[in-house]
Every structure is written in structure tokens, then in C-alpha cells.
Amino acid sequence: MAIGMSMGPGLSLRQSVSQQLRVSLPPTNWSLLQAFEEDGKRGFNYPLTIKRRRIDGFDELDHQAKMKLIDEHNQVFRFVYTRGKNKNGKSSYYFKIPLMRDFRVDIDKIKIRISKAEYERALAILDNVGQMERIARAIPYSTLLRQIKKHLKKEHAVSLKQTVIVGIDRGGRLPAIILGRALNHSKVFFLKVDQGGRGLDVDQLNHFVHEATFYKKHVLFVDSTVDSGRQIRALRGYFDQQEWQQKLGFKSWSIVGSNENGFNHENHLNINWGVNPDQTFEDNPQLMGVDYAPGSCTKVVEVPSETSEKIRKLLLDVPDGYIFDFSDIDEQICVIKKKNADLEKEEQLCQQAEEEYQKIIYSAKWQKRPFIGLTVSFADLPESIPIGAKHNGFNILISGNGRDIDIPQKVADLVADTLGPQHSFFAGTREGNPGMILRTILNRIAVPEVRLYQPGYKKDRIDASFGGVPVIFAGEDKEDMRTQMVRDSQLVFAFGGGEGTLKEILLALKLGKPVVLIKGWGGIPAYFLEQKDREKYYSLKICDSVTEAILAILEITKA
């Protein structure tokens, strides 16, 4: 189950835990397709060198012992790890919370208090095995085996050998394959069920009749989720009918799948996949390897892909007994501690920058400052200054006036020609001065590196095209985006601007990043020049001209 996944209508694990433990859980991705892409970008080059190996003597064990060992080795992946807070709001205690999909669950009753050492060890492991492994190893194979054996014996008086596994295509295809491994079935079958009331794949049913696939067997249908029970109603239209019962010759039938409220429908067993089935088993042909047949509601066609094959192999390596060796985890815990300490320090600096920003904008000096227009002269601007000098590639944040353009084209050309070839540029707007700089770099540089940052709430409504520029959605709102931009930058180059630009500059200065301003370009340089304690802004450079500013950046970034 994903951190923050739905545990029922209107409630999430994140919300429920926050209400009772007063904690903030980190976001975790539970989509196999997203994990496949993100892990590929990381190249699995993690700080922790974890070597996969097979459990010793695995092949000599019986199936139940195999599943038990697999789950024992993968226990760490079956929990969310978090910290609580005391009445004063300070971090207090460490907890792990079992992963499950159940709206009715009382988080306060299932949370388990753990030691700081266990907490740190778990975070180090989860941070370094890759998201796909994180998802695959959360599936509780031995629990599934025990639960379904009990269900078959108690409710239907049959054994696993007397059972046939049938996945409900498409969303149930991968779950059926996984369950087949958990139950030690070498073969599973599939059937498309139209949950809109238009029937089943009758041709496939007749094939089962011809092959006597279900004869004197219990038919165990598998789907990722069984919430409304629509698939059960569709199945009853056939499997509860005397005609099909006689033709298929099966003994009994039932269906297993996750129910968001932890309920068992009639003919249904609620199971916990250990993951968020809505995300992990998303009904996507890139994941399932099948798609709907054109013009049909009851048939599927095979559409194998490299993505689906690689994901399937990784998933099935788990029940094949492949585990991780965590012998060097202690070294990685030290790395994680330093990383967390650095992040905590950065958060403190961000808060200090915000406090200074609030103090400045409400100060009489800022309120009464003259709103200086463009007073810098470009008359003696050379057509070129050192071009082709070797640079260390920097991430340069272009900040400034996002409403109006007051940059002469020759200035934008000079910035592009001198800095554009060897640096990466980004901004939080495609308008005004930042937008003009980005467009000029795009037009003048053969292979430009330009990005546009936008807040997450614009993801569904923004036109992502900006001359082929990739759009990065950072945070949920503009303030989160602004903070992430500054964190990602190595240098800030500002062209005018108001309070938004001031906020970015203050944050960059707190984080020790170079900031280059040009005297006479708006009120911000004038404000800083008036400060008696300006030396505290040690990474701030206020230049007399555009030429001096570019020369200063060339000096900062020289190889």
C-alpha cells in the first residue's frame, strides 16, 4: 500500500496517521511503471552496494518453506516508517506501520514503536534498493498462501491442487501471475470480464469447455481490487447458470482481490497485496502486456513490450528466492544521517530566509524605497566579451521582472553567446525578462539546456510546449516551486524584479549560492547597496554594468 494511498472514500493513510500520531509521512511512489522509468534514470547506481543473491539451499526446500523464507527476508519492505510528535510538536519516538488497504483500520492500534536504530536501518535500505524492488518485495507471499489455503478448505472443501487460477483481464493479469507463484501453480489462465454488464469472453469459455480446464475443479478468479463487486455480478451471469455449470464441469468458484473496506463479498475473499493495487497493478498495457481487442469489450490481445517483460522478471525474482545482502548497511546509515542533517540545516536556512523576507517587505525602508526603473546604460556594451572560455557547467536560475521586458535584444544575445553554450538555464516563468533570456538562448545556441519550472497545480492546464523546453513541475504551489528552483540552482542571475525576485535572492544567499545583480536595474540592487551590513551577503555581487556582470559570472564558473 502506498504512503498516503486511499484507505477508503475521503481518507488516506497520510491523513489518518497525521491525525493520530501527528506525523508527516514522506511521499512514496507505488506505480511500477513510474518506478521503472525513475529507476532507469538513476541507473541503479546507489550509494549502498547491495548485492543480490539466492537463498542458500532454496531449491531443496518445499514450497511453503520457500515462501516463508522469502517473507522473512523481505519484512523490512512491508511497513511505512515514520516519527511521531509529542504535545509540544517536537519529534518523538519512531514507528513502523503495516501496509494494508482498509478504510476501517485504526492506525493507532496497528502502529508499532521501534528503536531509532531499526528506523535508521529501514530508511537506509528503502532509500537504496530502487523503487521497483521496494514495491515487488512488499508482496507477502506466505501470507497469501496461508490465507487462500484456509479459504479453499473452509469455504469450498478443496485443496490447492484441486484449484484453477484465472486472472480477470486486464487488471488481474499481473496479480494472477503473482498469486500463481504464491500458490505454486505452474500455469494460470485468463478471462476478460466486461464489468459493464456486456458479458464474458464466450470464445474463451468454450475453449475451457473443450480443454476440460475447469472439470471437477474449484475456479479461483483473481483481480487486483474487488470493491463494488461488479465483476462478481458479471461472473454470476455465467458461473451460477446451470447451462454453463454443466458445460464447464467445475465444482465451485470464488474470487480473491483487495477490498478497500476490508470486506468479503459473497463468493469473495478480501486479500492484502501488500502494495497499493490501484497504482501497482494499474490497468495499463505497458504493464500488463495485453490490451483490449479493437471494437470488443470481452477480448484482449497480447501486446508484449520490453517494459512489461522487465517488470515481470523483477517481480518474479522475489518468489524465486533472490534476496539482498545488507551486510554493509551500517556504512550507509552514516551516509543517510549526514544527508538528513544537511537537509535539516537547509530547511532551517530556508525558514531564516523567509523570516528575513517578511521583515524586509514590511519595513519602512522597503515600503518607502524609490521604485527605480531601468537606469543602467547599454551604450558602451561591446558586441562580444570572452566567448569560448572553458566553463564548469552551472545550473543558472534566471530571475527578474516576469511581467514586462526591459532587456535590449543585444543584452540577451550577449548573455546567450557568452554563457549559453556551457551552462544550463531555467526560470519560473516564460514571460518578461526571464522568458526573453530563455527564448534567446534557444534561438542562438545549437544544443541549449533550458528548462521551465511550474507549480504542480498547473500540471493539467499548462501548455507544456515552450520551444521544446521540458517543463518541471516542482511542489504543489508557487512557493514550493520557487524554493525548489533555488535549491536546484548553482547561481542566480537577476534582471530587475520585485518581491518574488527578492525572495529567490534571499533564499539563494542563505544557501550560499552566488547571486549576480546589475546596479540601476530596478529597486532590488538599490536596496542592498543601502544596507550597512551588506558584507553578511558574502555571495552577493552587485555589478556596475551588464558587461561586468557577465565577466563576474565567467570568473565564478571558470574551469
PLY file of the C-alpha trace (Angstrom):
ply
format ascii 1.0
element vertex 559
property float x
property float y
property float z
element edge 558
property int vertex1
property int vertex2
end_header
0.00 0.00 0.00
1.33 3.41 -0.87
2.05 6.01 1.70
-0.97 8.22 1.50
-2.92 5.71 -0.62
-6.68 5.63 -0.36
-7.92 3.53 2.54
-11.49 4.31 1.59
-13.52 7.27 0.30
-12.16 10.56 1.58
-9.46 9.17 3.86
-5.81 8.35 3.27
-3.14 6.71 5.37
-1.23 10.00 5.41
-4.27 11.79 6.84
-5.18 9.07 9.32
-1.67 8.77 10.71
-1.30 12.53 10.89
-4.50 12.77 12.93
-3.37 10.23 15.50
0.43 10.37 15.55
0.87 13.94 14.41
3.44 12.98 11.81
4.22 13.91 8.24
4.95 10.88 6.07
7.30 11.14 3.10
5.72 10.54 -0.32
6.37 7.13 -1.85
5.71 6.05 -5.42
3.87 2.73 -5.80
3.40 2.75 -9.57
5.53 0.06 -11.22
5.59 1.98 -14.50
6.80 5.19 -12.85
9.29 3.21 -10.79
10.61 1.53 -13.94
11.26 4.94 -15.54
12.74 6.58 -12.45
14.96 3.63 -11.55
16.20 3.60 -15.14
17.22 7.25 -14.87
19.12 6.51 -11.66
20.81 3.55 -13.34
20.60 1.58 -10.06
23.85 3.29 -9.07
23.08 3.65 -5.40
25.46 4.67 -2.61
24.81 1.34 -0.92
26.32 -1.56 -2.85
23.68 -4.18 -2.24
24.40 -7.49 -3.93
21.55 -9.78 -4.81
21.97 -13.46 -4.10
19.78 -16.53 -3.92
18.81 -18.04 -0.59
21.18 -20.91 0.20
19.58 -24.31 -0.39
16.42 -22.71 -1.75
15.70 -25.40 -4.37
15.81 -28.17 -1.75
13.01 -26.62 0.34
9.31 -27.40 -0.02
7.10 -24.63 -1.38
5.69 -23.46 1.94
9.17 -23.17 3.44
10.32 -21.19 0.39
7.51 -18.65 0.73
8.13 -18.33 4.48
11.84 -17.61 3.97
11.12 -15.07 1.25
8.78 -13.15 3.54
11.24 -13.30 6.44
13.99 -11.79 4.30
11.68 -9.05 2.97
9.99 -7.98 6.23
11.57 -4.53 6.11
9.65 -3.70 2.92
6.20 -4.29 4.41
6.00 -1.18 6.56
5.86 2.59 6.39
8.45 4.16 8.70
7.78 7.46 10.40
8.28 9.58 13.52
5.63 10.83 15.89
5.45 14.18 17.61
4.86 14.97 21.26
2.37 17.50 22.62
4.88 20.29 22.08
5.20 19.44 18.40
8.74 18.09 18.71
9.77 14.84 17.02
9.32 11.96 19.42
9.54 8.19 19.03
9.85 6.03 15.94
7.17 3.84 14.42
6.53 1.36 11.65
3.04 0.91 10.27
2.00 -2.28 8.44
0.94 -1.75 4.84
-2.70 -2.54 4.20
-5.70 -1.31 2.24
-8.56 -0.97 4.67
-10.69 2.10 5.32
-11.74 0.83 8.74
-8.26 0.34 10.13
-7.35 2.14 13.34
-3.80 3.35 12.72
-3.27 3.96 16.42
-3.86 0.25 17.09
-1.60 -1.15 14.36
1.37 1.20 14.67
4.46 -0.44 16.14
7.01 1.52 18.13
10.58 0.75 17.10
14.08 1.80 18.07
15.98 4.60 16.41
18.47 2.01 15.10
15.72 -0.01 13.37
14.24 3.19 11.94
17.57 4.33 10.51
18.38 0.90 9.12
15.00 0.65 7.37
15.30 4.10 5.80
18.80 3.32 4.57
17.59 0.12 2.91
14.48 1.63 1.35
16.45 4.59 0.05
18.92 2.41 -1.79
17.25 -0.61 -3.36
15.26 1.16 -6.06
11.55 1.78 -6.22
10.73 -1.32 -8.27
12.40 -3.58 -5.71
10.66 -1.66 -2.93
7.28 -2.43 -4.50
7.99 -6.03 -5.52
9.24 -7.05 -2.08
6.21 -5.67 -0.23
4.04 -8.54 -1.52
3.51 -11.07 1.34
3.75 -14.44 -0.45
3.50 -16.75 2.57
0.54 -14.79 3.96
-1.28 -15.10 0.64
-0.54 -18.83 0.57
-1.85 -19.46 4.10
-4.91 -17.26 3.70
-6.06 -18.79 0.43
-5.39 -22.39 1.53
-7.59 -21.74 4.56
-10.30 -20.14 2.42
-10.38 -23.02 -0.06
-10.53 -25.66 2.64
-13.08 -23.93 4.87
-15.44 -22.46 2.28
-15.16 -24.93 -0.59
-13.58 -28.12 0.82
-10.88 -28.17 -1.86
-7.09 -28.13 -1.89
-4.69 -26.05 -3.96
-4.22 -28.98 -6.34
-7.97 -29.03 -6.96
-7.95 -25.33 -7.89
-7.53 -23.48 -11.19
-6.33 -19.85 -11.11
-7.97 -17.46 -13.58
-6.96 -13.81 -13.82
-9.60 -11.21 -14.73
-8.00 -9.45 -17.72
-6.54 -6.79 -17.92
-6.05 -5.52 -14.37
-5.98 -9.00 -12.88
-3.33 -10.41 -15.22
-0.25 -9.48 -13.16
-1.93 -10.26 -9.80
-2.91 -13.72 -11.13
0.68 -14.42 -12.18
1.94 -13.36 -8.74
-0.71 -15.42 -6.96
0.15 -18.41 -9.14
3.70 -18.24 -7.80
2.46 -17.86 -4.23
0.24 -20.96 -4.61
2.86 -22.93 -6.59
0.75 -23.21 -9.72
2.86 -23.59 -12.82
0.02 -22.41 -15.05
-2.62 -19.70 -14.72
-5.41 -18.78 -17.12
-7.10 -15.53 -18.08
-10.61 -14.41 -18.91
-11.87 -10.99 -19.98
-14.90 -9.92 -17.96
-16.88 -6.89 -19.09
-17.93 -5.33 -15.81
-20.32 -3.04 -17.68
-22.78 -5.90 -17.98
-21.98 -6.98 -21.54
-20.81 -10.46 -20.65
-17.61 -12.52 -20.71
-15.34 -13.80 -23.45
-17.58 -16.68 -24.56
-14.98 -17.97 -27.03
-12.53 -18.37 -24.16
-15.18 -20.08 -22.06
-15.84 -22.55 -24.88
-12.08 -23.16 -25.10
-12.11 -24.01 -21.39
-15.00 -26.40 -22.09
-13.11 -28.07 -24.94
-9.93 -28.47 -22.87
-11.86 -29.52 -19.73
-9.79 -26.89 -17.90
-12.27 -26.50 -15.04
-13.57 -30.07 -14.86
-14.11 -31.08 -11.20
-12.00 -28.07 -10.13
-12.57 -25.02 -7.99
-12.19 -21.93 -10.19
-10.32 -19.20 -8.29
-10.70 -15.86 -10.06
-8.14 -13.16 -9.30
-8.46 -9.38 -9.63
-6.43 -6.53 -8.20
-9.42 -4.95 -6.41
-12.93 -6.17 -5.64
-14.62 -3.07 -4.27
-18.07 -2.67 -5.85
-18.37 -6.35 -6.78
-19.25 -5.62 -10.41
-17.00 -8.44 -11.65
-18.76 -10.83 -9.25
-22.15 -9.91 -10.74
-20.77 -10.43 -14.25
-19.34 -13.85 -13.32
-22.59 -14.97 -11.73
-24.34 -14.41 -15.04
-22.42 -17.44 -16.30
-20.97 -19.45 -13.44
-24.25 -19.53 -11.50
-26.17 -20.68 -14.58
-26.93 -24.39 -14.88
-26.07 -24.47 -18.61
-22.51 -23.24 -18.10
-22.06 -25.24 -14.92
-22.78 -28.41 -16.85
-20.64 -27.43 -19.85
-17.61 -26.33 -17.80
-17.99 -29.07 -15.19
-16.40 -27.08 -12.35
-17.01 -27.92 -8.70
-17.25 -24.38 -7.29
-15.89 -20.87 -7.80
-14.79 -17.78 -5.90
-12.76 -14.62 -6.44
-9.92 -13.02 -4.48
-8.85 -9.38 -4.52
-8.39 -6.36 -2.31
-11.43 -4.60 -0.89
-10.96 -1.01 0.23
-13.09 -1.56 3.35
-11.65 -4.97 4.21
-14.97 -6.65 3.39
-15.69 -10.06 1.88
-18.44 -10.07 -0.72
-20.34 -13.28 -1.40
-18.04 -15.68 -3.30
-15.14 -13.31 -2.49
-12.08 -13.32 -0.23
-10.50 -9.99 0.61
-6.70 -10.18 0.47
-3.91 -7.73 1.19
-1.47 -7.49 -1.72
0.98 -5.54 0.46
1.02 -2.79 -2.19
-1.41 -0.21 -3.46
-3.27 -2.29 -6.09
-4.78 0.82 -7.69
-1.29 2.04 -8.59
0.89 -1.08 -8.61
-1.49 -3.12 -10.78
-2.76 -0.22 -12.86
-4.77 -1.34 -15.90
-2.15 -0.36 -18.46
-0.97 -2.46 -21.44
2.61 -1.29 -20.86
2.43 -3.08 -17.53
0.07 -5.98 -18.15
1.33 -6.87 -21.64
-2.22 -7.12 -23.03
-4.71 -4.61 -24.43
-8.38 -4.58 -25.32
-9.09 -6.03 -28.74
-10.30 -3.33 -31.18
-14.08 -3.00 -31.13
-14.57 -5.57 -28.38
-15.48 -5.36 -24.71
-14.75 -9.01 -23.93
-11.50 -9.82 -25.72
-7.86 -8.88 -25.27
-4.80 -9.13 -27.49
-1.19 -9.70 -26.49
0.98 -6.54 -26.68
4.32 -7.58 -25.17
6.84 -4.83 -24.51
10.32 -4.54 -23.05
8.85 -2.63 -20.12
6.26 -5.28 -19.21
8.78 -8.11 -19.59
11.43 -6.45 -17.38
8.90 -5.56 -14.68
7.52 -9.09 -14.69
11.01 -10.58 -14.38
11.87 -8.34 -11.43
8.61 -9.23 -9.69
9.11 -12.97 -10.14
12.72 -12.89 -8.97
11.29 -12.42 -5.46
9.44 -15.78 -5.20
12.41 -17.38 -6.99
14.41 -16.74 -3.82
16.55 -13.73 -4.78
17.31 -11.53 -1.77
19.61 -8.66 -0.82
22.75 -8.82 1.27
22.61 -5.95 3.78
25.98 -6.65 5.41
27.31 -3.15 4.64
24.20 -1.29 5.81
25.95 0.34 8.77
28.21 2.34 6.45
25.18 3.55 4.51
23.38 4.59 7.68
26.21 7.05 8.28
25.65 8.46 4.79
21.91 8.77 5.42
22.49 10.52 8.75
24.69 13.11 7.09
22.18 13.56 4.29
19.34 14.09 6.78
21.43 16.51 8.81
22.20 18.51 5.66
18.52 18.57 4.73
17.55 19.73 8.23
20.12 22.51 8.08
18.85 23.55 4.66
15.29 23.68 5.98
16.43 25.94 8.79
18.15 28.26 6.31
15.02 28.36 4.16
12.99 29.37 7.22
15.52 32.07 8.09
15.31 33.41 4.53
11.51 33.55 4.76
11.69 35.40 8.08
14.16 37.92 6.64
11.96 38.37 3.57
8.90 39.12 5.71
10.91 41.59 7.79
12.21 43.40 4.70
8.95 43.77 2.74
7.13 45.18 5.79
9.97 47.52 6.73
9.61 51.28 6.23
12.81 51.33 4.17
11.40 48.82 1.66
7.97 50.44 1.58
9.43 53.91 1.01
12.19 52.90 -1.37
12.01 54.59 -4.76
10.69 52.21 -7.39
13.66 52.67 -9.66
13.14 51.97 -13.32
15.80 50.93 -15.74
18.71 53.37 -15.30
21.60 51.19 -16.44
23.23 52.28 -19.70
23.91 49.90 -22.57
25.56 52.47 -24.85
29.09 51.08 -24.46
28.02 47.43 -24.39
30.55 45.52 -26.50
29.28 43.18 -29.16
31.21 40.39 -27.54
33.32 39.66 -24.49
35.32 36.46 -23.88
33.39 33.82 -25.77
34.53 30.22 -25.84
36.25 30.28 -22.45
36.11 26.93 -20.65
33.38 26.82 -18.03
32.30 24.42 -15.35
28.67 23.72 -16.26
26.42 25.57 -13.82
22.67 25.48 -13.25
21.83 29.16 -13.65
18.47 30.44 -12.41
17.31 33.47 -14.41
15.21 35.64 -12.13
13.70 39.08 -12.52
10.77 41.04 -13.90
8.23 38.49 -15.08
5.64 40.99 -16.27
7.50 43.35 -18.59
10.52 43.02 -20.86
13.12 45.74 -20.40
16.12 43.83 -21.73
17.53 45.11 -25.03
17.90 42.29 -27.53
21.65 42.86 -27.76
21.95 42.20 -24.00
20.01 38.94 -24.29
22.20 37.98 -27.27
25.35 38.67 -25.26
24.13 36.55 -22.32
23.28 33.71 -24.71
26.56 33.85 -26.62
28.85 34.05 -23.60
27.07 31.80 -21.10
24.63 29.78 -23.18
26.91 27.13 -24.72
28.17 25.61 -21.47
25.52 26.19 -18.84
22.01 25.04 -18.01
19.37 27.76 -17.68
15.94 27.73 -16.08
13.28 30.10 -14.81
9.85 30.03 -13.20
8.10 31.96 -15.96
8.12 32.11 -19.73
7.13 35.78 -19.59
9.05 39.02 -19.01
12.84 39.18 -18.72
13.40 35.51 -17.73
11.30 34.34 -20.66
13.20 36.54 -23.10
16.57 35.21 -21.90
15.40 31.60 -22.26
13.98 32.21 -25.75
17.16 33.92 -26.90
19.31 31.02 -25.68
17.01 28.62 -27.52
17.34 30.61 -30.74
21.11 31.20 -30.64
22.58 28.03 -29.14
22.81 24.83 -31.19
22.23 22.46 -28.27
20.71 24.60 -25.50
19.96 23.40 -21.98
16.85 25.27 -20.94
14.08 24.27 -18.51
10.90 25.87 -17.27
9.70 25.31 -13.68
5.99 25.39 -12.85
3.94 24.61 -9.72
2.21 21.23 -9.61
-1.32 22.64 -9.64
-0.74 23.74 -13.26
0.12 20.25 -14.47
-3.28 19.62 -16.05
-3.81 23.05 -17.55
-0.47 24.35 -18.79
0.72 24.05 -22.35
3.97 22.20 -21.81
5.40 23.38 -25.13
7.88 26.24 -24.94
10.06 25.74 -27.97
10.66 22.15 -26.94
11.69 23.16 -23.41
10.95 20.49 -20.78
8.60 21.67 -18.04
9.42 20.58 -14.49
6.52 20.62 -12.05
8.02 21.27 -8.63
5.90 21.30 -5.49
2.19 21.98 -5.30
2.18 25.77 -5.26
4.34 28.66 -6.45
6.21 29.00 -3.18
7.25 25.33 -3.23
8.32 25.76 -6.85
10.34 28.86 -6.03
12.15 27.06 -3.21
12.94 24.07 -5.41
14.28 26.30 -8.18
16.72 27.96 -5.82
17.76 24.59 -4.37
18.45 23.29 -7.88
20.43 26.37 -8.89
24.15 26.97 -8.53
23.97 30.65 -9.44
21.19 33.25 -9.65
21.33 35.97 -12.32
18.62 38.60 -11.79
17.26 41.20 -14.23
15.05 43.60 -12.29
12.03 42.17 -10.47
10.05 42.77 -7.32
9.16 40.87 -4.18
9.17 37.43 -5.84
12.69 38.02 -7.12
13.73 39.33 -3.70
12.51 36.11 -2.09
14.54 33.98 -4.51
17.63 36.12 -3.95
17.39 35.95 -0.14
16.96 32.17 -0.21
19.92 31.77 -2.57
22.10 33.96 -0.34
21.13 31.97 2.76
22.12 28.78 0.98
25.46 30.31 -0.01
24.76 30.43 -3.75
26.30 33.24 -5.87
23.80 35.95 -6.81
24.64 38.50 -9.52
22.70 41.80 -9.75
23.20 44.82 -12.00
23.18 48.32 -10.49
20.42 50.51 -11.88
18.19 47.60 -12.85
15.17 48.10 -10.58
14.91 48.67 -6.83
16.46 45.44 -5.50
20.13 46.32 -6.22
19.48 49.77 -4.75
18.04 48.26 -1.58
21.05 46.01 -0.99
23.50 48.82 -1.74
21.91 50.87 1.04
22.39 48.16 3.68
25.13 48.92 6.21
25.64 45.21 6.96
25.83 44.23 3.29
29.00 42.22 3.95
26.87 39.47 5.52
25.66 38.71 2.00
29.08 37.35 1.09
27.92 35.61 -2.08
26.16 38.69 -3.47
27.78 40.53 -6.39
26.30 43.87 -7.49
27.87 44.95 -10.78
28.03 48.37 -12.44
27.09 47.07 -15.89
25.94 44.06 -17.88
29.49 43.54 -19.09
30.82 43.45 -15.53
28.05 41.04 -14.51
28.89 38.61 -17.31
32.60 38.86 -16.53
31.81 38.12 -12.87
29.85 35.00 -13.85
32.66 33.90 -16.19
35.05 34.19 -13.26
32.74 32.24 -10.91
32.19 29.46 -13.44
35.62 29.23 -14.99
37.04 25.73 -15.31
0 1
1 2
2 3
3 4
4 5
5 6
6 7
7 8
8 9
9 10
10 11
11 12
12 13
13 14
14 15
15 16
16 17
17 18
18 19
19 20
20 21
21 22
22 23
23 24
24 25
25 26
26 27
27 28
28 29
29 30
30 31
31 32
32 33
33 34
34 35
35 36
36 37
37 38
38 39
39 40
40 41
41 42
42 43
43 44
44 45
45 46
46 47
47 48
48 49
49 50
50 51
51 52
52 53
53 54
54 55
55 56
56 57
57 58
58 59
59 60
60 61
61 62
62 63
63 64
64 65
65 66
66 67
67 68
68 69
69 70
70 71
71 72
72 73
73 74
74 75
75 76
76 77
77 78
78 79
79 80
80 81
81 82
82 83
83 84
84 85
85 86
86 87
87 88
88 89
89 90
90 91
91 92
92 93
93 94
94 95
95 96
96 97
97 98
98 99
99 100
100 101
101 102
102 103
103 104
104 105
105 106
106 107
107 108
108 109
109 110
110 111
111 112
112 113
113 114
114 115
115 116
116 117
117 118
118 119
119 120
120 121
121 122
122 123
123 124
124 125
125 126
126 127
127 128
128 129
129 130
130 131
131 132
132 133
133 134
134 135
135 136
136 137
137 138
138 139
139 140
140 141
141 142
142 143
143 144
144 145
145 146
146 147
147 148
148 149
149 150
150 151
151 152
152 153
153 154
154 155
155 156
156 157
157 158
158 159
159 160
160 161
161 162
162 163
163 164
164 165
165 166
166 167
167 168
168 169
169 170
170 171
171 172
172 173
173 174
174 175
175 176
176 177
177 178
178 179
179 180
180 181
181 182
182 183
183 184
184 185
185 186
186 187
187 188
188 189
189 190
190 191
191 192
192 193
193 194
194 195
195 196
196 197
197 198
198 199
199 200
200 201
201 202
202 203
203 204
204 205
205 206
206 207
207 208
208 209
209 210
210 211
211 212
212 213
213 214
214 215
215 216
216 217
217 218
218 219
219 220
220 221
221 222
222 223
223 224
224 225
225 226
226 227
227 228
228 229
229 230
230 231
231 232
232 233
233 234
234 235
235 236
236 237
237 238
238 239
239 240
240 241
241 242
242 243
243 244
244 245
245 246
246 247
247 248
248 249
249 250
250 251
251 252
252 253
253 254
254 255
255 256
256 257
257 258
258 259
259 260
260 261
261 262
262 263
263 264
264 265
265 266
266 267
267 268
268 269
269 270
270 271
271 272
272 273
273 274
274 275
275 276
276 277
277 278
278 279
279 280
280 281
281 282
282 283
283 284
284 285
285 286
286 287
287 288
288 289
289 290
290 291
291 292
292 293
293 294
294 295
295 296
296 297
297 298
298 299
299 300
300 301
301 302
302 303
303 304
304 305
305 306
306 307
307 308
308 309
309 310
310 311
311 312
312 313
313 314
314 315
315 316
316 317
317 318
318 319
319 320
320 321
321 322
322 323
323 324
324 325
325 326
326 327
327 328
328 329
329 330
330 331
331 332
332 333
333 334
334 335
335 336
336 337
337 338
338 339
339 340
340 341
341 342
342 343
343 344
344 345
345 346
346 347
347 348
348 349
349 350
350 351
351 352
352 353
353 354
354 355
355 356
356 357
357 358
358 359
359 360
360 361
361 362
362 363
363 364
364 365
365 366
366 367
367 368
368 369
369 370
370 371
371 372
372 373
373 374
374 375
375 376
376 377
377 378
378 379
379 380
380 381
381 382
382 383
383 384
384 385
385 386
386 387
387 388
388 389
389 390
390 391
391 392
392 393
393 394
394 395
395 396
396 397
397 398
398 399
399 400
400 401
401 402
402 403
403 404
404 405
405 406
406 407
407 408
408 409
409 410
410 411
411 412
412 413
413 414
414 415
415 416
416 417
417 418
418 419
419 420
420 421
421 422
422 423
423 424
424 425
425 426
426 427
427 428
428 429
429 430
430 431
431 432
432 433
433 434
434 435
435 436
436 437
437 438
438 439
439 440
440 441
441 442
442 443
443 444
444 445
445 446
446 447
447 448
448 449
449 450
450 451
451 452
452 453
453 454
454 455
455 456
456 457
457 458
458 459
459 460
460 461
461 462
462 463
463 464
464 465
465 466
466 467
467 468
468 469
469 470
470 471
471 472
472 473
473 474
474 475
475 476
476 477
477 478
478 479
479 480
480 481
481 482
482 483
483 484
484 485
485 486
486 487
487 488
488 489
489 490
490 491
491 492
492 493
493 494
494 495
495 496
496 497
497 498
498 499
499 500
500 501
501 502
502 503
503 504
504 505
505 506
506 507
507 508
508 509
509 510
510 511
511 512
512 513
513 514
514 515
515 516
516 517
517 518
518 519
519 520
520 521
521 522
522 523
523 524
524 525
525 526
526 527
527 528
528 529
529 530
530 531
531 532
532 533
533 534
534 535
535 536
536 537
537 538
538 539
539 540
540 541
541 542
542 543
543 544
544 545
545 546
546 547
547 548
548 549
549 550
550 551
551 552
552 553
553 554
554 555
555 556
556 557
557 558
